[in-house]
């Protein structure tokens, strides 16, 4: 399996190289040259498998010769041991045709754990085999940071620098990151938005001298291995509800397009997905695109669902590459236009193609509160302010002869203020979260939105770390 950059000017890599490289040298995103496909018979053979065995069966289509089967089986098994539910990704029925897949039973109670626990194992395997170390720099709107820290803490071969927007994540999300005191973990609070954090990260990756000197890699969903691991739970839910004979739709609350992109990949692999439904908050760049065919950057608003407070959907570039039929020159032109003018338009034909795969809806904060309350009164389920957007989007779409699975992306206890504003009480706090409220925090606070300052901080931290290890 070979991996190419969406922008067509970076070397073709294998899975190991693409994983360690993160962002392509030309600023593009890696993805497979072609999609692996499963027949109906092969999908049938996945029925009844435990989550770790299912994950192995799916991910091996992307790793190919880079990881021996016996090694990959162990890596995936070890990655799944930290999940609190025996089913790993259990499914609940909310209504006649509406289901909720709980993706918050991992170490940090959010869906990012399902990929980052596996990615941490892959990094350790690849780097140990090479006798190498790497520096990982990432940006988070809340959940990626804590999941990455949980997957990478204590690894001698990895230094992790995680940026989050100052005062734009929940207190619980922040503390899940900053209370992890490990020599290889560096938390950074940036004066700016998530997009500012992401842009600084991308700037360091496109500084090839800096990237090569410090062996930069990524844990954000710009890293293809993240997407590959997230494909697994789409197969899990669809097979549980009758695939491959039965079509299934999915409703996904998303800002960066990575989680729902994994559903598109599952569909390309042969999973019978009828529709992928996108739920947006007031930062609705994706919903506006699927309404108009125009991708337009706007200022980021602070909402009840902070993990989706994103103004630029980085992973959309991979889907855009599909829409332009893998024409890297055309894609590069659209991305250049977006960078210079803050928008691009794809035209009616491509929009109609996109609408065959996706539909999209938005929810205001007021409606978010109302729907949390409405769902609680009807079902007794307390649903976090991100996942409820997926529930609402599913109901707006309607079920159209196929059941809809909503991806529940986070435990409600991570957002107590939002739940209290909707229900009048805070959700019960899991044992995993209670201790972090009193632990010491460690963070480089209020770093300015300036890539040169970030570069200096990374280099000085690496230099002092190397000195202390001698």
C-alpha positions as a Markdown table, in Angstrom:
| # | Residue | x | y | z |
|---|---|---|---|---|
| 1 | Unk | 0.0 | 0.0 | 0.0 |
| 2 | Unk | 1.5 | 3.3 | -1.1 |
| 3 | Unk | 0.5 | 6.7 | 0.2 |
| 4 | Unk | 0.5 | 10.0 | -1.8 |
| 5 | Unk | 0.1 | 13.6 | -0.8 |
| 6 | Unk | -3.1 | 15.4 | -1.8 |
| 7 | Unk | -0.9 | 18.2 | -3.3 |
| 8 | Unk | 1.2 | 15.8 | -5.4 |
| 9 | Unk | 4.7 | 17.2 | -4.7 |
| 10 | Unk | 5.9 | 15.0 | -1.8 |
| 11 | Unk | 7.5 | 11.6 | -2.0 |
| 12 | Unk | 5.3 | 8.5 | -2.2 |
| 13 | Unk | 5.6 | 6.7 | 1.2 |
| 14 | Unk | 4.6 | 3.4 | 2.8 |
| 15 | Unk | 2.4 | 3.2 | 5.9 |
| 16 | Unk | 5.3 | 3.4 | 8.4 |
| 17 | Unk | 6.8 | 6.4 | 6.7 |
| 18 | Unk | 3.4 | 8.2 | 6.3 |
| 19 | Unk | 2.7 | 7.6 | 10.0 |
| 20 | Unk | 6.1 | 9.0 | 11.2 |
| 21 | Unk | 6.0 | 11.9 | 8.7 |
| 22 | Unk | 2.5 | 13.2 | 9.7 |
| 23 | Unk | 2.0 | 16.1 | 7.3 |
| 24 | Unk | 3.5 | 15.8 | 3.8 |
| 25 | Unk | 6.5 | 17.9 | 3.0 |
| 26 | Unk | 4.5 | 19.9 | 0.4 |
| 27 | Unk | 1.8 | 20.8 | 3.0 |
| 28 | Unk | -0.6 | 18.2 | 1.8 |
| 29 | Unk | -2.2 | 15.2 | 3.6 |
| 30 | Unk | -1.3 | 11.6 | 2.9 |
| 31 | Unk | -3.9 | 9.0 | 1.9 |
| 32 | Unk | -3.8 | 5.7 | 0.1 |
| 33 | Unk | -3.2 | 5.6 | -3.7 |
| 34 | Unk | -6.4 | 3.4 | -3.8 |
| 35 | Unk | -9.0 | 2.2 | -1.3 |
| 36 | Unk | -8.8 | -1.4 | -0.1 |
| 37 | Unk | -12.2 | -3.0 | -0.6 |
| 38 | Unk | -13.9 | -5.9 | 1.2 |
| 39 | Unk | -16.5 | -8.2 | -0.4 |
| 40 | Unk | -19.8 | -9.0 | 1.3 |
| 41 | Unk | -18.3 | -12.4 | 2.2 |
| 42 | Unk | -15.3 | -10.7 | 3.9 |
| 43 | Unk | -17.6 | -8.4 | 5.8 |
| 44 | Unk | -19.7 | -11.4 | 6.9 |
| 45 | Unk | -16.5 | -12.9 | 8.4 |
| 46 | Unk | -16.1 | -9.9 | 10.7 |
| 47 | Unk | -19.4 | -10.6 | 12.4 |
| 48 | Unk | -19.1 | -11.4 | 16.1 |
| 49 | Unk | -15.5 | -10.5 | 16.4 |
| 50 | Unk | -14.3 | -8.7 | 19.6 |
| 51 | Unk | -13.3 | -5.1 | 19.0 |
| 52 | Unk | -9.6 | -5.8 | 19.0 |
| 53 | Unk | -9.9 | -8.6 | 16.4 |
| 54 | Unk | -12.1 | -6.4 | 14.2 |
| 55 | Unk | -9.6 | -3.5 | 14.5 |
| 56 | Unk | -6.8 | -5.8 | 13.5 |
| 57 | Unk | -8.8 | -7.1 | 10.5 |
| 58 | Unk | -9.5 | -3.5 | 9.2 |
| 59 | Unk | -6.2 | -1.8 | 10.0 |
| 60 | Unk | -4.1 | -4.5 | 8.4 |
| 61 | Unk | -5.5 | -3.4 | 5.0 |
| 62 | Unk | -3.7 | -0.1 | 5.5 |
| 63 | Unk | -0.4 | -1.3 | 7.2 |
| 64 | Unk | 0.3 | -4.1 | 4.7 |
| 65 | Unk | 3.9 | -5.2 | 4.9 |
| 66 | Unk | 4.9 | -2.5 | 7.4 |
| 67 | Unk | 3.7 | -4.5 | 10.5 |
| 68 | Unk | 3.7 | -8.3 | 10.7 |
| 69 | Unk | 0.3 | -9.7 | 11.5 |
| 70 | Unk | 1.4 | -11.2 | 14.8 |
| 71 | Unk | 2.8 | -7.8 | 15.9 |
| 72 | Unk | -0.2 | -5.8 | 14.8 |
| 73 | Unk | -2.5 | -8.2 | 16.6 |
| 74 | Unk | -0.6 | -7.6 | 19.8 |
| 75 | Unk | -0.4 | -3.8 | 19.3 |
| 76 | Unk | -4.1 | -3.5 | 18.8 |
| 77 | Unk | -4.9 | -5.9 | 21.7 |
| 78 | Unk | -2.7 | -3.8 | 24.0 |
| 79 | Unk | -4.3 | -0.6 | 22.8 |
| 80 | Unk | -7.8 | -1.9 | 23.7 |
| 81 | Unk | -6.9 | -3.0 | 27.2 |
| 82 | Unk | -7.4 | 0.5 | 28.6 |
| 83 | Unk | -11.1 | 0.7 | 27.7 |
| 84 | Unk | -13.6 | 0.4 | 30.5 |
| 85 | Unk | -16.5 | -1.4 | 28.7 |
| 86 | Unk | -16.2 | -5.0 | 27.6 |
| 87 | Unk | -17.7 | -4.1 | 24.2 |
| 88 | Unk | -15.2 | -1.2 | 23.8 |
| 89 | Unk | -17.7 | 0.7 | 21.6 |
| 90 | Unk | -21.2 | -0.3 | 22.9 |
| 91 | Unk | -24.4 | 0.7 | 21.1 |
| 92 | Unk | -27.6 | 1.9 | 22.7 |
| 93 | Unk | -31.0 | 2.3 | 21.1 |
| 94 | Unk | -32.6 | 5.7 | 21.6 |
| 95 | Unk | -35.6 | 5.3 | 19.3 |
| 96 | Unk | -37.1 | 3.0 | 16.7 |
| 97 | Unk | -34.4 | 3.8 | 14.1 |
| 98 | Unk | -32.0 | 5.8 | 16.1 |
| 99 | Unk | -28.9 | 4.4 | 17.9 |
| 100 | Unk | -26.1 | 5.8 | 19.9 |
| 101 | Unk | -22.6 | 4.4 | 19.8 |
| 102 | Unk | -20.7 | 5.3 | 22.9 |
| 103 | Unk | -17.2 | 6.3 | 22.0 |
| 104 | Unk | -16.2 | 7.5 | 25.4 |
| 105 | Unk | -15.1 | 4.4 | 27.3 |
| 106 | Unk | -11.3 | 5.0 | 26.7 |
| 107 | Unk | -8.8 | 6.4 | 29.1 |
| 108 | Unk | -9.8 | 10.1 | 28.5 |
| 109 | Unk | -13.5 | 9.5 | 27.9 |
| 110 | Unk | -13.6 | 10.7 | 24.3 |
| 111 | Unk | -13.6 | 9.2 | 20.8 |
| 112 | Unk | -10.0 | 10.3 | 20.2 |
| 113 | Unk | -8.9 | 7.4 | 22.4 |
| 114 | Unk | -10.0 | 4.8 | 19.9 |
| 115 | Unk | -7.3 | 6.0 | 17.4 |
| 116 | Unk | -4.7 | 7.5 | 19.7 |
| 117 | Unk | -4.2 | 4.4 | 21.9 |
| 118 | Unk | -3.4 | 2.5 | 18.7 |
| 119 | Unk | -1.3 | 5.3 | 17.3 |
| 120 | Unk | 0.8 | 5.4 | 20.4 |
| 121 | Unk | 1.5 | 1.7 | 20.0 |
| 122 | Unk | 2.5 | 2.2 | 16.4 |
| 123 | Unk | 4.9 | 5.0 | 17.2 |
| 124 | Unk | 6.6 | 3.0 | 19.8 |
| 125 | Unk | 6.9 | 0.0 | 17.5 |
| 126 | Unk | 8.2 | 2.0 | 14.5 |
| 127 | Unk | 10.7 | 4.1 | 16.5 |
| 128 | Unk | 12.0 | 1.3 | 18.6 |
| 129 | Unk | 12.7 | -0.8 | 15.5 |
| 130 | Unk | 14.5 | 2.1 | 13.9 |
| 131 | Unk | 16.4 | 3.1 | 17.1 |
| 132 | Unk | 15.0 | 6.6 | 16.6 |
| 133 | Unk | 13.3 | 9.4 | 18.5 |
| 134 | Unk | 10.8 | 11.9 | 17.3 |
| 135 | Unk | 9.1 | 15.2 | 18.3 |
| 136 | Unk | 5.4 | 15.3 | 18.0 |
| 137 | Unk | 3.7 | 18.7 | 17.8 |
| 138 | Unk | -0.1 | 18.8 | 17.8 |
| 139 | Unk | -3.1 | 21.1 | 18.3 |
| 140 | Unk | -6.3 | 20.3 | 20.1 |
| 141 | Unk | -9.7 | 21.9 | 20.5 |
| 142 | Unk | -10.1 | 19.8 | 23.7 |
| 143 | Unk | -10.1 | 16.0 | 23.3 |
| 144 | Unk | -7.1 | 15.2 | 21.0 |
| 145 | Unk | -4.7 | 16.6 | 23.5 |
| 146 | Unk | -5.6 | 14.5 | 26.5 |
| 147 | Unk | -6.0 | 11.3 | 24.3 |
| 148 | Unk | -2.5 | 11.9 | 22.7 |
| 149 | Unk | -1.0 | 12.4 | 26.2 |
| 150 | Unk | -2.6 | 9.3 | 27.5 |
| 151 | Unk | -1.3 | 7.3 | 24.5 |
| 152 | Unk | 2.3 | 8.7 | 24.5 |
| 153 | Unk | 3.1 | 9.6 | 28.2 |
| 154 | Unk | 6.3 | 8.1 | 29.4 |
| 155 | Unk | 7.6 | 6.9 | 26.0 |
| 156 | Unk | 11.4 | 7.5 | 25.9 |
| 157 | Unk | 11.4 | 7.8 | 22.1 |
| 158 | Unk | 8.8 | 10.6 | 21.9 |
| 159 | Unk | 8.6 | 14.3 | 23.0 |
| 160 | Unk | 5.1 | 15.6 | 22.8 |
| 161 | Unk | 4.2 | 19.3 | 22.5 |
| 162 | Unk | 0.4 | 19.9 | 22.6 |
| 163 | Unk | -1.1 | 23.3 | 21.9 |
| 164 | Unk | -4.6 | 24.3 | 23.1 |
| 165 | Unk | -6.4 | 27.6 | 22.8 |
| 166 | Unk | -6.3 | 29.4 | 26.1 |
| 167 | Unk | -9.7 | 29.6 | 27.9 |
| 168 | Unk | -11.4 | 27.8 | 24.9 |
| 169 | Unk | -11.5 | 24.3 | 26.3 |
| 170 | Unk | -13.5 | 23.1 | 29.3 |
| 171 | Unk | -11.8 | 22.9 | 32.7 |
| 172 | Unk | -12.0 | 19.1 | 32.7 |
| 173 | Unk | -10.5 | 18.9 | 29.2 |
| 174 | Unk | -7.7 | 21.2 | 30.2 |
| 175 | Unk | -7.0 | 19.4 | 33.5 |
| 176 | Unk | -6.9 | 16.0 | 31.6 |
| 177 | Unk | -3.9 | 17.4 | 29.8 |
| 178 | Unk | -2.1 | 19.6 | 32.3 |
| 179 | Unk | -2.3 | 17.2 | 35.3 |
| 180 | Unk | -0.2 | 14.6 | 33.5 |
| 181 | Unk | 3.3 | 15.2 | 34.8 |
| 182 | Unk | 5.7 | 13.4 | 32.6 |
| 183 | Unk | 9.1 | 14.4 | 31.3 |
| 184 | Unk | 8.1 | 13.9 | 27.6 |
| 185 | Unk | 4.8 | 15.9 | 27.8 |
| 186 | Unk | 4.7 | 19.7 | 27.2 |
| 187 | Unk | 1.4 | 21.5 | 27.4 |
| 188 | Unk | 1.1 | 24.9 | 25.8 |
| 189 | Unk | -1.9 | 27.3 | 26.1 |
| 190 | Unk | -2.0 | 29.7 | 23.1 |
| 191 | Unk | -3.5 | 33.2 | 23.0 |
| 192 | Unk | -5.8 | 32.4 | 20.1 |
| 193 | Unk | -8.3 | 29.9 | 18.6 |
| 194 | Unk | -7.8 | 26.3 | 17.7 |
| 195 | Unk | -7.3 | 27.3 | 14.1 |
| 196 | Unk | -4.4 | 29.6 | 15.3 |
| 197 | Unk | -2.9 | 26.6 | 17.1 |
| 198 | Unk | -3.3 | 24.3 | 14.0 |
| 199 | Unk | -1.8 | 27.0 | 11.7 |
| 200 | Unk | 1.3 | 27.3 | 13.9 |
| 201 | Unk | 1.7 | 23.5 | 13.9 |
| 202 | Unk | 1.4 | 23.4 | 10.1 |
| 203 | Unk | 4.0 | 26.2 | 9.8 |
| 204 | Unk | 6.5 | 24.2 | 11.7 |
| 205 | Unk | 5.9 | 21.1 | 9.5 |
| 206 | Unk | 6.4 | 23.1 | 6.3 |
| 207 | Unk | 9.7 | 24.5 | 7.7 |
| 208 | Unk | 11.6 | 21.5 | 6.3 |
| 209 | Unk | 14.9 | 22.3 | 8.1 |
| 210 | Unk | 13.1 | 22.4 | 11.4 |
| 211 | Unk | 11.0 | 19.3 | 10.6 |
| 212 | Unk | 14.0 | 17.2 | 9.6 |
| 213 | Unk | 16.3 | 18.4 | 12.5 |
| 214 | Unk | 13.8 | 17.4 | 15.1 |
| 215 | Unk | 12.1 | 14.5 | 13.3 |
| 216 | Unk | 8.6 | 16.1 | 13.6 |
| 217 | Unk | 5.5 | 13.9 | 13.5 |
| 218 | Unk | 1.8 | 14.5 | 14.2 |
| 219 | Unk | -1.0 | 13.0 | 16.2 |
| 220 | Unk | -3.8 | 15.2 | 14.9 |
| 221 | Unk | -6.0 | 13.6 | 12.3 |
| 222 | Unk | -3.7 | 15.1 | 9.6 |
| 223 | Unk | -1.9 | 11.8 | 10.4 |
| 224 | Unk | -3.4 | 9.1 | 8.2 |
| 225 | Unk | -3.0 | 6.4 | 10.9 |
| 226 | Unk | -5.6 | 8.3 | 13.0 |
| 227 | Unk | -8.2 | 8.0 | 10.2 |
| 228 | Unk | -7.4 | 4.3 | 9.6 |
| 229 | Unk | -8.0 | 3.5 | 13.2 |
| 230 | Unk | -11.3 | 5.4 | 13.3 |
| 231 | Unk | -12.7 | 3.4 | 10.4 |
| 232 | Unk | -13.0 | 0.4 | 12.7 |
| 233 | Unk | -16.0 | 1.6 | 14.8 |
| 234 | Unk | -18.0 | 2.3 | 11.6 |
| 235 | Unk | -17.7 | -1.4 | 10.7 |
| 236 | Unk | -18.4 | -2.3 | 14.3 |
| 237 | Unk | -21.8 | -0.5 | 14.4 |
| 238 | Unk | -22.9 | -1.4 | 10.9 |
| 239 | Unk | -22.2 | -5.1 | 11.3 |
| 240 | Unk | -24.0 | -5.1 | 14.7 |
| 241 | Unk | -27.1 | -3.6 | 13.0 |
| 242 | Unk | -27.2 | -6.0 | 10.0 |
| 243 | Unk | -24.5 | -5.1 | 7.5 |
| 244 | Unk | -23.7 | -6.0 | 4.8 |
| 245 | Unk | -27.3 | -6.9 | 4.0 |
| 246 | Unk | -28.7 | -3.8 | 5.6 |
| 247 | Unk | -27.8 | -0.2 | 4.8 |
| 248 | Unk | -26.8 | 2.1 | 7.8 |
| 249 | Unk | -26.5 | 5.8 | 8.0 |
| 250 | Unk | -24.3 | 7.6 | 10.5 |
| 251 | Unk | -24.6 | 11.0 | 12.1 |
| 252 | Unk | -21.4 | 12.6 | 13.2 |
| 253 | Unk | -20.8 | 15.8 | 15.2 |
| 254 | Unk | -17.7 | 17.2 | 13.6 |
| 255 | Unk | -15.7 | 20.4 | 13.1 |
| 256 | Unk | -12.4 | 19.2 | 11.6 |
| 257 | Unk | -14.0 | 16.5 | 9.3 |
| 258 | Unk | -11.7 | 13.8 | 10.4 |
| 259 | Unk | -14.2 | 11.6 | 12.3 |
| 260 | Unk | -16.8 | 11.7 | 9.4 |
| 261 | Unk | -14.0 | 11.2 | 6.8 |
| 262 | Unk | -13.4 | 7.8 | 8.4 |
| 263 | Unk | -17.0 | 6.9 | 7.7 |
| 264 | Unk | -16.4 | 7.9 | 4.0 |
| 265 | Unk | -13.4 | 5.6 | 3.9 |
| 266 | Unk | -15.5 | 2.8 | 5.4 |
| 267 | Unk | -18.0 | 3.3 | 2.6 |
| 268 | Unk | -15.3 | 3.2 | 0.0 |
| 269 | Unk | -14.1 | -0.1 | 1.5 |
| 270 | Unk | -17.5 | -1.6 | 0.8 |
| 271 | Unk | -19.5 | -0.9 | 4.0 |
| 272 | Unk | -23.1 | -0.3 | 2.9 |
| 273 | Unk | -23.5 | 3.3 | 4.3 |
| 274 | Unk | -26.5 | 5.1 | 3.0 |
| 275 | Unk | -25.7 | 8.6 | 4.2 |
| 276 | Unk | -23.1 | 10.4 | 6.3 |
| 277 | Unk | -24.9 | 13.2 | 8.3 |
| 278 | Unk | -22.7 | 16.0 | 9.6 |
| 279 | Unk | -23.7 | 18.0 | 12.7 |
| 280 | Unk | -22.2 | 21.5 | 13.1 |
| 281 | Unk | -22.5 | 24.0 | 15.9 |
| 282 | Unk | -22.5 | 27.8 | 15.1 |
| 283 | Unk | -19.0 | 27.3 | 13.6 |
| 284 | Unk | -20.7 | 25.8 | 10.6 |
| 285 | Unk | -18.1 | 25.9 | 7.8 |
| 286 | Unk | -19.0 | 22.3 | 6.8 |
| 287 | Unk | -22.8 | 22.8 | 6.8 |
| 288 | Unk | -22.4 | 25.9 | 4.7 |
| 289 | Unk | -20.3 | 24.0 | 2.2 |
| 290 | Unk | -22.9 | 21.3 | 1.7 |
| 291 | Unk | -25.6 | 23.9 | 1.4 |
| 292 | Unk | -23.8 | 26.1 | -1.1 |
| 293 | Unk | -20.6 | 24.5 | -2.5 |
| 294 | Unk | -18.6 | 27.3 | -1.0 |
| 295 | Unk | -15.9 | 26.8 | 1.6 |
| 296 | Unk | -15.6 | 30.1 | 3.4 |
| 297 | Unk | -13.5 | 31.0 | 6.5 |
| 298 | Unk | -15.2 | 33.0 | 9.2 |
| 299 | Unk | -14.3 | 34.1 | 12.7 |
| 300 | Unk | -14.6 | 31.3 | 15.3 |
| 301 | Unk | -17.4 | 31.6 | 17.9 |
| 302 | Unk | -17.2 | 30.2 | 21.4 |
| 303 | Unk | -20.0 | 27.7 | 21.9 |
| 304 | Unk | -21.2 | 25.0 | 24.4 |
| 305 | Unk | -19.4 | 22.4 | 22.2 |
| 306 | Unk | -15.8 | 23.7 | 22.3 |
| 307 | Unk | -14.2 | 20.7 | 20.6 |
| 308 | Unk | -16.1 | 21.8 | 17.4 |
| 309 | Unk | -15.2 | 25.5 | 17.6 |
| 310 | Unk | -13.1 | 25.2 | 14.5 |
| 311 | Unk | -13.1 | 27.6 | 11.5 |
| 312 | Unk | -11.0 | 25.6 | 9.1 |
| 313 | Unk | -11.7 | 21.9 | 8.6 |
| 314 | Unk | -8.2 | 20.5 | 7.9 |
| 315 | Unk | -9.3 | 17.0 | 6.9 |
| 316 | Unk | -11.7 | 18.2 | 4.3 |
| 317 | Unk | -8.7 | 18.4 | 1.9 |
| 318 | Unk | -8.7 | 14.6 | 1.7 |
| 319 | Unk | -12.3 | 14.6 | 0.6 |
| 320 | Unk | -11.7 | 17.5 | -1.8 |
| 321 | Unk | -9.0 | 15.4 | -3.4 |
| 322 | Unk | -11.7 | 12.8 | -4.1 |
| 323 | Unk | -14.0 | 15.4 | -5.5 |
| 324 | Unk | -11.4 | 16.7 | -8.0 |
| 325 | Unk | -10.7 | 13.1 | -9.1 |
| 326 | Unk | -7.1 | 13.1 | -7.5 |
| 327 | Unk | -6.1 | 16.2 | -9.6 |
| 328 | Unk | -3.4 | 17.5 | -7.3 |
| 329 | Unk | -2.9 | 20.7 | -9.4 |
| 330 | Unk | -6.6 | 21.6 | -9.2 |
| 331 | Unk | -6.7 | 20.8 | -5.5 |
| 332 | Unk | -3.5 | 22.9 | -4.9 |
| 333 | Unk | -5.2 | 25.8 | -6.7 |
| 334 | Unk | -8.3 | 25.6 | -4.5 |
| 335 | Unk | -6.2 | 25.5 | -1.3 |
| 336 | Unk | -4.1 | 28.4 | -2.5 |
| 337 | Unk | -7.3 | 30.4 | -3.2 |
| 338 | Unk | -8.6 | 29.5 | 0.3 |
| 339 | Unk | -5.4 | 30.7 | 1.9 |
| 340 | Unk | -5.3 | 33.9 | 0.0 |
| 341 | Unk | -9.0 | 34.8 | -0.2 |
| 342 | Unk | -10.5 | 32.8 | 2.7 |
| 343 | Unk | -12.9 | 30.9 | 0.4 |
| 344 | Unk | -13.3 | 28.8 | -2.7 |
| 345 | Unk | -16.2 | 27.4 | -4.7 |
| 346 | Unk | -16.4 | 23.9 | -6.2 |
| 347 | Unk | -19.4 | 24.5 | -8.6 |
| 348 | Unk | -22.7 | 22.7 | -8.9 |
| 349 | Unk | -21.5 | 19.4 | -10.3 |
| 350 | Unk | -19.1 | 18.7 | -7.5 |
| 351 | Unk | -21.6 | 19.9 | -4.9 |
| 352 | Unk | -24.2 | 17.4 | -6.2 |
| 353 | Unk | -21.6 | 14.6 | -6.0 |
| 354 | Unk | -20.8 | 15.6 | -2.5 |
| 355 | Unk | -24.5 | 15.6 | -1.5 |
| 356 | Unk | -24.8 | 12.0 | -2.5 |
| 357 | Unk | -22.5 | 11.0 | 0.3 |
| 358 | Unk | -23.1 | 13.8 | 2.9 |
| 359 | Unk | -25.8 | 16.0 | 4.3 |
| 360 | Unk | -25.2 | 18.6 | 7.0 |
| 361 | Unk | -27.1 | 20.5 | 9.7 |
| 362 | Unk | -26.3 | 23.1 | 12.3 |
| 363 | Unk | -27.4 | 23.7 | 15.9 |
| 364 | Unk | -27.3 | 26.9 | 18.0 |
| 365 | Unk | -26.4 | 26.8 | 21.7 |
| 366 | Unk | -30.0 | 27.5 | 22.6 |
| 367 | Unk | -31.2 | 24.5 | 20.5 |
| 368 | Unk | -28.3 | 22.4 | 22.0 |
| 369 | Unk | -29.7 | 23.0 | 25.5 |
| 370 | Unk | -33.2 | 22.3 | 24.4 |
| 371 | Unk | -32.3 | 19.0 | 22.7 |
| 372 | Unk | -30.2 | 17.8 | 25.7 |
| 373 | Unk | -33.2 | 18.4 | 27.9 |
| 374 | Unk | -35.7 | 16.9 | 25.4 |
| 375 | Unk | -33.6 | 13.7 | 24.9 |
| 376 | Unk | -33.0 | 13.3 | 28.7 |
| 377 | Unk | -36.8 | 13.6 | 29.4 |
| 378 | Unk | -37.6 | 11.1 | 26.6 |
| 379 | Unk | -34.8 | 8.5 | 27.2 |
| 380 | Unk | -33.1 | 9.2 | 30.5 |
| 381 | Unk | -29.8 | 9.6 | 28.6 |
| 382 | Unk | -27.5 | 12.5 | 29.5 |
| 383 | Unk | -25.8 | 13.4 | 26.2 |
| 384 | Unk | -22.9 | 15.8 | 26.0 |
| 385 | Unk | -23.2 | 19.1 | 24.0 |
| 386 | Unk | -21.3 | 17.6 | 21.0 |
| 387 | Unk | -23.0 | 14.3 | 20.6 |
| 388 | Unk | -26.5 | 15.9 | 21.0 |
| 389 | Unk | -25.7 | 17.8 | 17.8 |
| 390 | Unk | -25.3 | 14.4 | 16.1 |
| 391 | Unk | -28.6 | 13.3 | 17.5 |
| 392 | Unk | -30.4 | 16.5 | 16.3 |
| 393 | Unk | -28.8 | 16.2 | 12.9 |
| 394 | Unk | -30.1 | 12.6 | 12.6 |
| 395 | Unk | -33.6 | 13.7 | 13.5 |
| 396 | Unk | -33.5 | 16.6 | 11.0 |
| 397 | Unk | -32.4 | 14.3 | 8.2 |
| 398 | Unk | -35.0 | 11.6 | 9.0 |
| 399 | Unk | -34.4 | 7.9 | 8.8 |
| 400 | Unk | -35.3 | 7.2 | 5.2 |
| 401 | Unk | -35.5 | 3.4 | 5.4 |
| 402 | Unk | -32.1 | 3.1 | 7.1 |
| 403 | Unk | -31.3 | 3.2 | 10.8 |
| 404 | Unk | -29.0 | 6.0 | 11.9 |
| 405 | Unk | -26.1 | 5.5 | 14.3 |
| 406 | Unk | -25.0 | 8.7 | 16.1 |
| 407 | Unk | -21.4 | 8.8 | 17.2 |
| 408 | Unk | -21.3 | 9.8 | 20.9 |
| 409 | Unk | -18.0 | 11.5 | 21.0 |
| 410 | Unk | -17.5 | 12.4 | 24.6 |
| 411 | Unk | -18.7 | 11.6 | 28.1 |
| 412 | Unk | -21.1 | 14.3 | 29.4 |
| 413 | Unk | -19.1 | 14.8 | 32.6 |
| 414 | Unk | -16.3 | 16.5 | 30.5 |
| 415 | Unk | -18.7 | 19.4 | 30.0 |
| 416 | Unk | -20.5 | 19.9 | 33.4 |
| 417 | Unk | -21.3 | 23.5 | 32.8 |
| 418 | Unk | -23.1 | 22.9 | 29.6 |
| 419 | Unk | -25.1 | 20.0 | 31.0 |
| 420 | Unk | -26.1 | 22.1 | 34.1 |
| 421 | Unk | -27.2 | 24.9 | 31.9 |
| 422 | Unk | -29.5 | 22.5 | 30.1 |
| 423 | Unk | -30.7 | 20.2 | 32.9 |
| 424 | Unk | -30.1 | 22.2 | 36.1 |
| 425 | Unk | -27.7 | 19.7 | 37.5 |
| 426 | Unk | -24.2 | 18.4 | 36.7 |
| 427 | Unk | -23.7 | 14.9 | 35.3 |
| 428 | Unk | -22.2 | 12.3 | 37.7 |
| 429 | Unk | -18.4 | 12.4 | 37.7 |
| 430 | Unk | -16.6 | 9.1 | 36.8 |
| 431 | Unk | -13.9 | 8.0 | 39.1 |
| 432 | Unk | -11.4 | 8.7 | 36.3 |
| 433 | Unk | -12.2 | 12.4 | 36.4 |
| 434 | Unk | -12.6 | 13.1 | 40.1 |
| 435 | Unk | -8.9 | 13.0 | 41.0 |
| 436 | Unk | -7.8 | 15.5 | 38.3 |
| 437 | Unk | -9.7 | 18.3 | 40.0 |
| 438 | Unk | -7.1 | 18.5 | 42.8 |
| 439 | Unk | -3.9 | 17.5 | 41.0 |
| 440 | Unk | -1.1 | 19.9 | 40.2 |
| 441 | Unk | -1.2 | 21.4 | 36.7 |
| 442 | Unk | 1.8 | 22.0 | 34.4 |
| 443 | Unk | 1.5 | 24.2 | 31.4 |
| 444 | Unk | 3.2 | 26.9 | 29.4 |
| 445 | Unk | 0.4 | 29.5 | 29.6 |
| 446 | Unk | -0.4 | 32.3 | 27.3 |
| 447 | Unk | 2.1 | 31.6 | 24.5 |
| 448 | Unk | 1.5 | 34.3 | 21.9 |
| 449 | Unk | 0.0 | 33.3 | 18.5 |
| 450 | Unk | 3.4 | 33.5 | 16.9 |
| 451 | Unk | 5.2 | 30.6 | 15.2 |
| 452 | Unk | 8.7 | 32.0 | 15.9 |
| 453 | Unk | 8.0 | 32.0 | 19.7 |
| 454 | Unk | 6.7 | 28.5 | 19.5 |
| 455 | Unk | 9.8 | 27.4 | 17.6 |
| 456 | Unk | 12.1 | 28.8 | 20.2 |
| 457 | Unk | 10.1 | 27.2 | 23.0 |
| 458 | Unk | 10.2 | 23.8 | 21.4 |
| 459 | Unk | 13.9 | 24.0 | 20.7 |
| 460 | Unk | 14.8 | 25.3 | 24.2 |
| 461 | Unk | 12.6 | 22.5 | 25.8 |
| 462 | Unk | 14.3 | 19.8 | 23.7 |
| 463 | Unk | 17.8 | 21.2 | 24.5 |
| 464 | Unk | 17.1 | 21.2 | 28.2 |
| 465 | Unk | 15.6 | 17.8 | 28.0 |
| 466 | Unk | 18.5 | 16.4 | 26.2 |
| 467 | Unk | 20.9 | 17.9 | 28.7 |
| 468 | Unk | 19.1 | 16.4 | 31.6 |
| 469 | Unk | 19.3 | 13.0 | 30.1 |
| 470 | Unk | 23.0 | 13.0 | 29.7 |
